[in-house]
Amino acid sequence: MAISHKPSVRFSICSLLMATLFAYSAFVQLNDPDWYLWLPLYAFASGIHLLQSIRIFGRSKWVAGITFCMALFLFLKVVYEAYAYGGFGEVASLDMEKRVVREKLGSGLVLISMFFQYKASDVADSPVRVRREQIWKTIEYGMLMLVALSFGLSLTFVVLVKEIQG
């Protein structure tokens, strides 16, 4: 079976869904005091996923690497803030009402998604065909799980906030 150098339709749909989620995340950062940190992160992540969803593959590899580094920096910053102000219990917290937890999860989702995008472009550029199909399946299933987790957490947060405010 010939393996395409382009992502599958499933991977493209996952990328489009993640692009939508990150675009929304970038939009809601506009009212935050530290928007200048988070807006570029989510905007770049959204752009990379959008490029991958329309199958412009491999052209955004270096931007994915830069975005991965930005996400890693912001993730470590938020984990340090959580530890400094609340100890290990705050670092491990999943209380979505807290800003630090939302920022930790957001930067973590960008980190994981950029890892998948970077690896997907590596597989597409690789001249070795031996395990390419298996690696593609792993990346695709990882993206599917990431989409489910991302939208599940977002929906849980929206429902939780409405329940608390209502």
N, CA, C and O of each residue as an XYZ file, in Angstrom:
664
protein
N       0.845     -1.168      0.000
C       0.000      0.000      0.000
C       0.895      1.236      0.000
O       1.810      1.340      0.817
N       0.639      2.158     -0.897
C       1.430      3.387     -0.971
C       0.968      4.354      0.108
O      -0.229      4.546      0.325
N       1.923      4.947      0.764
C       1.649      5.915      1.818
C       1.818      7.305      1.237
O       2.839      7.607      0.618
N       0.829      8.142      1.434
C       0.871      9.503      0.934
C       1.759     10.364      1.819
O       1.919     10.105      3.012
N       2.332     11.394      1.206
C       3.084     12.370      1.976
C       2.161     13.426      2.557
O       2.630     14.360      3.208
N       0.890     13.303      2.342
C      -0.092     14.241      2.873
C      -0.831     13.585      4.032
O      -0.943     12.360      4.091
N      -1.335     14.406      4.955
C      -2.084     13.831      6.071
C      -3.413     13.260      5.607
O      -3.939     13.640      4.561
N      -3.941     12.353      6.394
C      -5.232     11.760      6.072
C      -6.348     12.761      6.333
O      -6.128     13.815      6.928
N      -7.538     12.419      5.882
C      -8.712     13.263      6.115
C      -8.988     13.347      7.615
O      -9.340     14.413      8.118
N      -8.833     12.240      8.329
C      -9.048     12.219      9.780
C      -8.107     13.195     10.478
O      -8.532     13.949     11.354
N      -6.828     13.184     10.094
C      -5.856     14.095     10.687
C      -6.203     15.539     10.335
O      -6.069     16.429     11.175
N      -6.641     15.777      9.115
C      -7.011     17.126      8.682
C      -8.220     17.648      9.458
O      -8.252     18.820      9.833
N      -9.200     16.803      9.699
C     -10.379     17.211     10.477
C      -9.983     17.516     11.915
O     -10.440     18.504     12.491
N      -9.137     16.676     12.493
C      -8.649     16.936     13.857
C      -7.901     18.262     13.903
O      -8.069     19.037     14.844
N      -7.083     18.527     12.900
C      -6.340     19.781     12.854
C      -7.280     20.975     12.718
O      -7.052     22.017     13.333
N      -8.328     20.831     11.921
C      -9.301     21.920     11.771
C     -10.038     22.182     13.086
O     -10.268     23.335     13.449
N     -10.405     21.128     13.791
C     -11.068     21.293     15.088
C     -10.139     21.969     16.104
O     -10.571     22.841     16.858
N      -8.876     21.567     16.120
C      -7.927     22.198     17.035
C      -7.660     23.650     16.631
O      -7.487     24.506     17.498
N      -7.625     23.933     15.339
C      -7.449     25.316     14.875
C      -8.598     26.180     15.369
O      -8.388     27.317     15.792
N      -9.814     25.644     15.316
C     -10.986     26.376     15.796
C     -10.895     26.630     17.290
O     -11.157     27.743     17.746
N     -10.533     25.628     18.047
C     -10.421     25.772     19.497
C      -9.337     26.780     19.877
O      -9.541     27.606     20.767
N      -8.186     26.714     19.206
C      -7.105     27.643     19.524
C      -7.425     29.060     19.047
O      -6.999     30.027     19.679
N      -8.162     29.202     17.954
C      -8.584     30.541     17.515
C      -9.518     31.156     18.549
O      -9.398     32.339     18.867
N     -10.439     30.371     19.068
C     -11.330     30.856     20.125
C     -10.518     31.216     21.375
O     -10.775     32.237     22.012
N      -9.544     30.379     21.720
C      -8.703     30.656     22.883
C      -7.923     31.954     22.704
O      -7.766     32.720     23.654
N      -7.437     32.202     21.495
C      -6.721     33.460     21.219
C      -7.665     34.643     21.371
O      -7.285     35.676     21.921
N      -8.884     34.499     20.891
C      -9.869     35.578     20.964
C     -10.197     35.948     22.410
O     -10.276     37.133     22.734
N     -10.386     34.973     23.270
C     -10.762     35.268     24.657
C      -9.583     35.771     25.488
O      -9.775     36.204     26.624
N      -8.379     35.720     24.947
C      -7.219     36.254     25.665
C      -7.155     37.778     25.614
O      -6.385     38.386     26.357
N      -7.946     38.395     24.756
C      -7.855     39.833     24.561
C      -8.172     40.641     25.813
O      -7.717     41.778     25.935
N      -8.934     40.089     26.738
C      -9.274     40.833     27.952
C      -8.395     40.453     29.143
O      -8.647     40.915     30.256
N      -7.387     39.636     28.940
C      -6.487     39.234     30.025
C      -5.366     40.258     30.201
O      -4.965     40.912     29.239
N      -4.863     40.398     31.426
C      -3.757     41.336     31.635
C      -2.450     40.881     30.966
O      -1.615     41.720     30.627
N      -2.262     39.581     30.773
C      -1.050     39.081     30.123
C      -1.360     38.509     28.735
O      -0.829     37.470     28.344
N      -2.213     39.197     28.014
C      -2.636     38.754     26.680
C      -1.461     38.637     25.722
O      -1.476     37.798     24.821
N      -0.439     39.475     25.908
C       0.719     39.492     25.010
C       1.521     38.191     25.067
O       2.314     37.918     24.166
N       1.324     37.384     26.117
C       1.971     36.079     26.193
C       1.130     34.989     25.533
O       1.655     34.130     24.825
N      -0.179     35.034     25.774
C      -1.050     33.932     25.391
C      -1.628     34.090     23.995
O      -1.838     33.091     23.307
N      -1.891     35.315     23.559
C      -2.465     35.532     22.221
C      -1.552     34.987     21.119
O      -2.037     34.267     20.246
N      -0.241     35.302     21.124
C       0.617     34.731     20.072
C       0.680     33.200     20.114
O       0.709     32.544     19.073
N       0.703     32.643     21.320
C       0.772     31.186     21.449
C      -0.436     30.528     20.777
O      -0.283     29.640     19.939
N      -1.630     30.973     21.153
C      -2.842     30.374     20.585
C      -3.019     30.726     19.108
O      -3.522     29.909     18.336
N      -2.615     31.921     18.711
C      -2.736     32.310     17.302
C      -1.813     31.466     16.422
O      -2.227     30.983     15.368
N      -0.560     31.289     16.858
C       0.359     30.447     16.085
C      -0.133     29.006     16.031
O      -0.095     28.374     14.975
N      -0.595     28.485     17.165
C      -1.100     27.112     17.191
C      -2.295     26.963     16.258
O      -2.407     25.971     15.538
N      -3.180     27.945     16.273
C      -4.340     27.897     15.389
C      -3.908     27.939     13.925
O      -4.426     27.189     13.098
N      -2.971     28.808     13.614
C      -2.496     28.916     12.231
C      -1.843     27.639     11.726
O      -2.076     27.222     10.591
N      -1.032     27.023     12.561
C      -0.370     25.775     12.162
C      -1.396     24.682     11.924
O      -1.317     23.952     10.935
N      -2.360     24.570     12.830
C      -3.401     23.551     12.640
C      -4.243     23.846     11.413
O      -4.671     22.925     10.716
N      -4.486     25.116     11.142
C      -5.251     25.466      9.946
C      -4.487     25.085      8.684
O      -5.071     24.542      7.746
N      -3.189     25.365      8.653
C      -2.375     24.965      7.500
C      -2.393     23.449      7.312
O      -2.499     22.958      6.189
N      -2.291     22.718      8.408
C      -2.308     21.260      8.310
C      -3.680     20.748      7.868
O      -3.769     19.746      7.159
N      -4.744     21.430      8.282
C      -6.080     20.961      7.916
C      -6.356     21.138      6.432
O      -7.129     20.374      5.854
N      -5.735     22.136      5.805
C      -5.924     22.303      4.352
C      -4.779     21.652      3.581
O      -4.589     21.882      2.386
N      -4.029     20.834      4.308
C      -3.006     19.956      3.742
C      -1.818     20.689      3.127
O      -1.237     20.226      2.145
N      -1.464     21.816      3.700
C      -0.189     22.438      3.365
C       0.782     21.872      4.385
O       0.976     22.419      5.470
N       1.375     20.773      4.003
C       2.101     19.961      4.973
C       3.594     20.217      4.901
O       4.171     20.306      3.817
N       4.207     20.333      6.059
C       5.653     20.464      6.132
C       6.146     21.895      6.047
O       7.274     22.178      6.451
N       5.345     22.788      5.541
C       5.779     24.177      5.409
C       5.785     24.907      6.746
O       6.449     25.933      6.892
N       5.064     24.395      7.699
C       4.955     25.076      8.984
C       5.770     24.375     10.071
O       5.555     24.608     11.261
N       6.698     23.522      9.663
C       7.450     22.729     10.638
C       8.261     23.613     11.582
O       8.247     23.380     12.790
N       8.956     24.607     11.072
C       9.773     25.455     11.941
C       8.905     26.316     12.845
O       9.291     26.593     13.981
N       7.736     26.749     12.365
C       6.817     27.525     13.206
C       6.256     26.629     14.311
O       6.061     27.082     15.438
N       5.998     25.362     13.990
C       5.546     24.413     15.020
C       6.610     24.239     16.092
O       6.289     24.126     17.275
N       7.869     24.216     15.688
C       8.957     24.114     16.656
C       9.036     25.329     17.562
O       9.225     25.194     18.771
N       8.892     26.511     16.988
C       8.912     27.746     17.780
C       7.708     27.786     18.721
O       7.841     28.159     19.887
N       6.544     27.406     18.218
C       5.337     27.398     19.042
C       5.464     26.374     20.160
O       5.012     26.616     21.279
N       6.073     25.237     19.866
C       6.331     24.232     20.902
C       7.194     24.834     22.016
O       6.907     24.639     23.197
N       8.242     25.561     21.644
C       9.116     26.193     22.650
C       8.364     27.248     23.451
O       8.543     27.344     24.665
N       7.519     28.047     22.782
C       6.702     29.036     23.495
C       5.776     28.349     24.491
O       5.651     28.785     25.635
N       5.133     27.279     24.054
C       4.205     26.549     24.930
C       4.947     25.937     26.111
O       4.446     25.949     27.236
N       6.130     25.407     25.862
C       6.928     24.824     26.947
C       7.305     25.901     27.961
O       7.207     25.682     29.168
N       7.733     27.059     27.471
C       8.086     28.162     28.366
C       6.883     28.584     29.208
O       7.000     28.735     30.424
N       5.731     28.775     28.570
C       4.548     29.221     29.313
C       4.036     28.136     30.259
O       3.550     28.444     31.348
N       4.140     26.877     29.855
C       3.739     25.778     30.739
C       4.609     25.774     32.001
O       4.095     25.665     33.115
N       5.924     25.893     31.820
C       6.824     25.904     32.967
C       6.600     27.140     33.836
O       6.697     27.066     35.061
N       6.304     28.267     33.209
C       6.006     29.494     33.954
C       4.777     29.304     34.836
O       4.784     29.678     36.009
N       3.734     28.726     34.276
C       2.492     28.530     35.026
C       2.675     27.492     36.128
O       2.150     27.661     37.228
N       3.409     26.427     35.845
C       3.668     25.419     36.875
C       4.478     26.034     38.019
O       4.221     25.750     39.189
N       5.454     26.872     37.679
C       6.236     27.548     38.723
C       5.339     28.470     39.556
O       5.430     28.479     40.783
N       4.468     29.248     38.887
C       3.537     30.125     39.613
C       2.647     29.314     40.553
O       2.446     29.685     41.710
N       2.126     28.220     40.050
C       1.245     27.378     40.867
C       1.996     26.835     42.076
O       1.468     26.830     43.188
N       3.226     26.379     41.860
C       4.003     25.824     42.967
C       4.387     26.912     43.972
O       4.337     26.694     45.183
N       4.766     28.072     43.467
C       5.195     29.164     44.343
C       4.061     29.663     45.226
O       4.295     30.047     46.372
N       2.842     29.663     44.711
C       1.719     30.220     45.464
C       0.867     29.188     46.183
O       0.095     29.538     47.076
N       0.996     27.918     45.806
C       0.127     26.941     46.450
C       0.744     25.586     46.693
O       0.067     24.686     47.191
N       2.003     25.413     46.358
C       2.657     24.134     46.573
C       2.265     23.103     45.522
O       1.666     23.430     44.498
N       2.612     21.869     45.795
C       2.372     20.788     44.839
C       0.874     20.556     44.604
O       0.472     20.182     43.502
N       0.060     20.774     45.624
C      -1.386     20.596     45.473
C      -1.964     21.507     44.407
O      -2.883     21.119     43.686
N      -1.433     22.713     44.304
C      -1.892     23.654     43.275
C      -1.406     23.234     41.890
O      -2.114     23.422     40.901
N      -0.210     22.672     41.816
C       0.328     22.208     40.534
C      -0.524     21.060     39.998
O      -0.791     20.999     38.798
N      -0.950     20.155     40.868
C      -1.722     18.980     40.461
C      -3.220     19.258     40.355
O      -3.980     18.380     39.948
N      -3.647     20.450     40.711
C      -5.070     20.783     40.723
C      -5.671     20.781     39.313
O      -5.021     21.161     38.340
N      -6.906     20.351     39.237
C      -7.662     20.425     37.985
C      -8.921     21.280     38.152
O      -9.896     21.103     37.422
N      -8.898     22.198     39.108
C     -10.022     23.092     39.367
C     -10.057     24.165     38.282
O      -9.300     25.135     38.333
N     -10.936     23.985     37.303
C     -10.990     24.858     36.133
C     -11.429     26.288     36.453
O     -11.381     27.152     35.577
N     -11.848     26.548     37.670
C     -12.211     27.915     38.038
C     -10.971     28.786     38.229
O     -11.061     30.012     38.170
N      -9.828     28.168     38.456
C      -8.594     28.906     38.715
C      -7.878     29.221     37.410
O      -7.739     28.365     36.536
N      -7.429     30.460     37.297
C      -6.721     30.925     36.104
C      -5.478     30.087     35.832
O      -5.205     29.733     34.685
N      -4.726     29.771     36.879
C      -3.482     29.021     36.718
C      -3.749     27.639     36.127
O      -2.970     27.156     35.306
N      -4.827     27.011     36.532
C      -5.164     25.682     36.014
C      -5.556     25.775     34.542
O      -5.134     24.946     33.736
N      -6.357     26.774     34.187
C      -6.742     26.941     32.780
C      -5.525     27.231     31.905
O      -5.414     26.705     30.797
N      -4.611     28.071     32.403
C      -3.400     28.378     31.631
C      -2.494     27.155     31.516
O      -1.873     26.929     30.478
N      -2.424     26.376     32.581
C      -1.609     25.152     32.557
C      -2.172     24.175     31.519
O      -1.423     23.613     30.720
N      -3.479     23.979     31.536
C      -4.093     23.054     30.578
C      -3.995     23.589     29.150
O      -3.739     22.824     28.220
N      -4.196     24.890     28.972
C      -4.104     25.478     27.630
C      -2.722     25.345     27.038
O      -2.575     24.942     25.884
N      -1.702     25.680     27.817
C      -0.339     25.563     27.299
C       0.041     24.095     27.109
O       0.793     23.758     26.194
N      -0.475     23.231     27.968
C      -0.220     21.795     27.799
C      -0.841     21.247     26.528
O      -0.234     20.427     25.839
N      -2.056     21.698     26.214
C      -2.705     21.251     24.981
C      -1.943     21.738     23.745
O      -1.791     20.999     22.772
N      -1.468     22.980     23.790
C      -0.667     23.491     22.668
C       0.623     22.692     22.557
O       1.039     22.337     21.454
N       1.251     22.408     23.674
C       2.495     21.645     23.696
C       2.312     20.278     23.032
O       3.102     19.885     22.174
N       1.279     19.570     23.432
C       1.028     18.231     22.886
C       0.656     18.312     21.402
O       1.131     17.514     20.594
N      -0.187     19.269     21.054
C      -0.611     19.363     19.648
C       0.557     19.739     18.737
O       0.645     19.247     17.612
N       1.451     20.603     19.211
C       2.614     20.965     18.391
C       3.570     19.788     18.258
O       4.216     19.629     17.223
N       3.666     18.966     19.292
C       4.476     17.750     19.199
C       3.928     16.860     18.085
O       4.686     16.367     17.250
N       2.602     16.656     18.074
C       1.995     15.829     17.025
C       2.198     16.442     15.640
O       2.497     15.723     14.686
N       2.040     17.754     15.520
C       2.216     18.403     14.216
C       3.666     18.272     13.741
O       3.917     17.996     12.568
N       4.594     18.468     14.638
C       6.011     18.365     14.287
C       6.357     16.945     13.866
O       7.040     16.734     12.864
N       5.882     15.976     14.635
C       6.158     14.578     14.297
C       5.485     14.183     12.984
O       6.048     13.418     12.201
N       4.291     14.699     12.747
C       3.597     14.386     11.490
C       4.378     14.904     10.290
O       4.453     14.232      9.261
N       4.958     16.089     10.413
C       5.750     16.602      9.299
C       7.062     15.833      9.158
O       7.575     15.691      8.048
N       7.610     15.334     10.268
C       8.803     14.481     10.193
C       8.505     13.201      9.431
O       9.292     12.780      8.583
N       7.372     12.582      9.730
C       6.999     11.337      9.060
C       6.766     11.593      7.577
O       7.174     10.792      6.737
N       6.112     12.707      7.252
C       5.837     13.017      5.847
C       7.124     13.282      5.075
O       7.206     12.952      3.892
N       8.132     13.872      5.722
C       9.395     14.186      5.057
C      10.367     13.021      5.028
O      11.372     13.074      4.319
N      10.089     11.980      5.779
C      11.020     10.873      5.917
C      11.073     10.020      4.648
O      10.034      9.667      4.090
N      12.283      9.690      4.194
C      12.398      8.809      3.022
C      12.195      7.340      3.381
O      11.995      6.512      2.493
N      12.244      7.008      4.667
C      12.101      5.620      5.112
C      10.614      5.273      5.165
O       9.822      6.002      5.763
N      10.237      4.154      4.536
C       8.832      3.764      4.475
C       8.499      2.588      5.398
O       7.349      2.155      5.456
N       9.477      2.082      6.103
C       9.316      0.835      6.844
C       8.162      0.895      7.839
O       7.251      0.070      7.778
N       8.193      1.860      8.753
C       7.167      1.917      9.796
C       6.287      3.153      9.670
O       5.602      3.519     10.625
N       6.293      3.795      8.523
C       5.566      5.054      8.362
C       4.072      4.900      8.627
O       3.469      5.761      9.268
N       3.469      3.820      8.145
C       2.034      3.621      8.350
C       1.698      3.485      9.831
O       0.708      4.048     10.297
N       2.513      2.744     10.568
C       2.276      2.569     12.000
C       2.442      3.898     12.748
O       1.660      4.208     13.647
N       3.451      4.671     12.380
C       3.674      5.963     13.026
C       2.517      6.910     12.716
O       2.055      7.631     13.600
N       2.039      6.914     11.458
C       0.899      7.755     11.088
C      -0.327      7.404     11.925
O      -1.024      8.298     12.407
N      -0.595      6.120     12.101
C      -1.753      5.713     12.905
C      -1.616      6.187     14.341
O      -2.586      6.649     14.942
N      -0.423      6.075     14.889
C      -0.194      6.535     16.258
C      -0.439      8.031     16.379
O      -1.080      8.485     17.327
N       0.071      8.796     15.424
C      -0.119     10.251     15.446
C      -1.596     10.602     15.275
O      -2.109     11.477     15.972
N      -2.276      9.928     14.358
C      -3.698     10.205     14.134
C      -4.547      9.882     15.362
O      -5.422     10.663     15.737
N      -4.294      8.744     15.982
C      -5.055      8.392     17.184
C      -4.724      9.338     18.341
O      -5.588      9.666     19.154
N      -3.471      9.767     18.402
C      -3.102     10.765     19.403
C      -3.851     12.069     19.186
O      -4.324     12.683     20.142
N      -3.961     12.493     17.935
C      -4.713     13.721     17.632
C      -6.196     13.547     17.948
O      -6.831     14.466     18.466
N      -6.747     12.379     17.642
C      -8.157     12.126     17.983
C      -8.391     12.224     19.490
O      -9.369     12.824     19.935
N      -7.489     11.630     20.267
C      -7.624     11.702     21.728
C      -7.441     13.129     22.223
O      -8.122     13.556     23.155
N      -6.532     13.863     21.610
C      -6.307     15.252     21.996
C      -7.537     16.118     21.705
O      -7.904     16.969     22.515
N      -8.165     15.903     20.562
C      -9.393     16.648     20.232
C     -10.486     16.321     21.241
O     -11.164     17.223     21.733
N     -10.661     15.054     21.549
C     -11.691     14.654     22.516
C     -11.406     15.275     23.887
O     -12.317     15.789     24.537
N     -10.169     15.230     24.319
C      -9.792     15.810     25.605
C      -9.991     17.326     25.606
O     -10.544     17.885     26.553
N      -9.545     17.977     24.555
C      -9.643     19.443     24.475
C     -11.083     19.916     24.500
O     -11.441     20.804     25.273
N     -11.902     19.324     23.657
C     -13.298     19.753     23.607
C     -14.051     19.290     24.853
O     -14.969     19.973     25.306
N     -13.678     18.149     25.407
C     -14.297     17.697     26.648
C     -14.003     18.640     27.802
O     -14.902     18.986     28.567
N     -12.750     19.058     27.933
C     -12.384     20.009     28.986
C     -13.056     21.362     28.770
O     -13.528     21.984     29.722
N     -13.098     21.815     27.519
C     -13.731     23.108     27.221
C     -15.217     23.064     27.527
O     -15.755     23.994     28.128
N     -15.880     22.004     27.125
C     -17.309     21.868     27.392
C     -17.575     21.758     28.892
O     -18.527     22.348     29.403
N     -16.745     21.011     29.586
C     -16.883     20.884     31.044
C     -16.731     22.244     31.711
O     -17.486     22.578     32.624
N     -15.767     23.023     31.263
C     -15.555     24.349     31.834
C     -16.758     25.252     31.591
O     -17.203     25.943     32.507
N     -17.293     25.257     30.366
C     -18.444     26.102     30.043
C     -19.651     25.684     30.881
O     -20.349     26.536     31.431
N     -19.900     24.382     30.981
C     -21.029     23.897     31.780
C     -20.805     24.215     33.247
O     -21.736     24.632     33.936
N     -19.579     24.024     33.740
C     -19.267     24.292     35.130
C     -19.443     25.775     35.466
O     -19.992     26.111     36.515
N     -18.985     26.649     34.593
C     -19.098     28.086     34.831
C     -20.578     28.503     34.813
O     -21.005     29.300     35.649
N     -21.345     27.975     33.879
C     -22.768     28.309     33.827
C     -23.483     27.837     35.085
O     -24.362     28.525     35.604
N     -23.099     26.646     35.579
C     -23.725     26.098     36.780
C     -23.379     26.960     37.993
O     -24.238     27.202     38.841
N     -22.154     27.418     38.083
C     -21.717     28.236     39.211
C     -22.370     29.621     39.154
O     -22.817     30.143     40.175
N     -22.422     30.207     37.967
C     -22.978     31.543     37.820
C     -24.496     31.534     37.845
O     -25.112     32.536     38.209
N     -25.100     30.438     37.471
C     -26.547     30.347     37.344
C     -27.268     30.038     38.582
O     -28.495     29.940     38.574
